[in-house]
Each structure stands twice: as structure tokens, then as C-alpha cells.
Amino acid sequence: MDFMLVLNNVLAFLVEIGDGLKAIGAGLAVFTGFAAAIGEGNVAAHAVDAMARQPEMAGTIRTTMLIGQAVSETTGLYGLIIAILLVM
């Protein structure tokens, strides 16, 4: 066998493995969106519970909840951006 042919086949195989690993990494990066959604659901549930216990603090609790959810949503967006960059 010609050495260059063997080297070409090995490199082609490694490129295929690399493409598969990129797809797995992109899939794992998308799971950050699920974690962010669970966290946002917990924040909203506890905020509603807190507003029910202290209705006079509803405005403050709502503001804090919205800021917290905006910050936690960025985690899911970062995961989505990384997944898109990996697939490209």
C-alpha cells in the first residue's frame, strides 16, 4: 500500500470522528437551556409563593424575580450560541 493513501484514509477517519464529537458537544450545549428553564420555573414558583405570603412586597419581589430570570436566561442563550458555533 502506498503510504500517502493510508495517511489520507486515517485523516479522513479523524475528520469524521471530529464531526461526530462536534455534534455531541452541540447537543450537550443545548441542554443548558433545559437547566435554565427549570431554574426559571423554580424562581417564578417561589416568587408567587412569596407574593402570596406578603402581598405588600409584591412589587419588590416581582422586580427581583424578573432580574433573576433575565440573568438565568443568558445561560441558556450562551449554550445555544455555543451549539450553533460548534455545528458551523
Wavefront OBJ file of the C-alpha trace (Angstrom):
o trace
v 0.000 0.000 0.000
v 1.052 3.484 -0.668
v 1.895 5.482 2.474
v 0.022 8.572 1.253
v -3.153 6.547 0.660
v -3.045 5.160 4.195
v -2.367 8.616 5.621
v -5.258 10.066 3.601
v -7.633 7.368 4.905
v -6.552 7.942 8.504
v -7.027 11.693 8.199
v -10.478 11.230 6.635
v -11.426 8.941 9.527
v -10.229 11.503 12.085
v -12.251 14.250 10.398
v -15.368 12.089 10.620
v -14.734 11.450 14.316
v -14.245 15.192 14.833
v -17.562 15.956 13.158
v -19.309 13.425 15.378
v -17.750 14.871 18.520
v -18.801 18.377 17.460
v -22.392 17.153 17.121
v -22.265 15.556 20.573
v -20.839 18.764 22.049
v -23.559 20.851 20.401
v -26.208 18.532 21.804
v -24.755 18.845 25.293
v -24.590 22.623 24.980
v -28.302 22.747 24.162
v -29.082 21.046 27.475
v -28.133 24.279 29.259
v -31.484 25.578 28.033
v -33.286 22.844 29.978
v -31.381 23.696 33.156
v -32.171 27.387 32.709
v -35.870 26.616 32.217
v -36.001 24.521 35.390
v -34.280 27.299 37.332
v -36.615 29.962 35.978
v -39.625 27.839 36.882
v -38.368 27.471 40.443
v -37.760 31.223 40.706
v -41.267 32.009 39.467
v -42.864 29.451 41.799
v -41.057 30.806 44.838
v -41.809 34.402 43.852
v -45.527 33.666 43.600
v -45.342 31.915 46.963
v -43.575 34.934 48.484
v -46.145 37.347 46.980
v -48.955 35.256 48.445
v -47.377 35.436 51.891
v -46.537 39.161 51.751
v -48.745 40.966 49.211
v -47.361 44.378 50.219
v -43.913 43.337 48.893
v -45.262 42.151 45.520
v -43.597 44.959 43.536
v -40.159 44.344 45.016
v -40.458 40.582 44.684
v -41.602 40.865 41.058
v -38.693 43.176 40.162
v -36.166 40.872 41.797
v -37.748 37.842 40.091
v -37.568 39.435 36.641
v -33.917 40.434 37.096
v -33.060 36.925 38.290
v -34.856 35.309 35.381
v -33.135 37.592 32.871
v -29.749 36.645 34.293
v -30.534 32.920 34.282
v -31.882 33.106 30.727
v -28.482 34.260 29.491
v -27.093 30.844 30.479
v -29.461 29.141 28.046
v -28.644 31.657 25.335
v -24.905 31.102 25.798
v -25.464 27.358 25.378
v -27.473 27.941 22.205
v -24.803 30.210 20.747
v -22.072 27.674 21.512
v -24.146 24.891 19.915
v -24.635 26.961 16.756
v -20.929 27.782 16.591
v -19.981 24.120 17.022
v -22.267 22.971 14.226
v -20.985 25.586 11.767
l 1 2 3 4 5 6 7 8 9 10 11 12 13 14 15 16 17 18 19 20 21 22 23 24 25 26 27 28 29 30 31 32 33 34 35 36 37 38 39 40 41 42 43 44 45 46 47 48 49 50 51 52 53 54 55 56 57 58 59 60 61 62 63 64 65 66 67 68 69 70 71 72 73 74 75 76 77 78 79 80 81 82 83 84 85 86 87 88
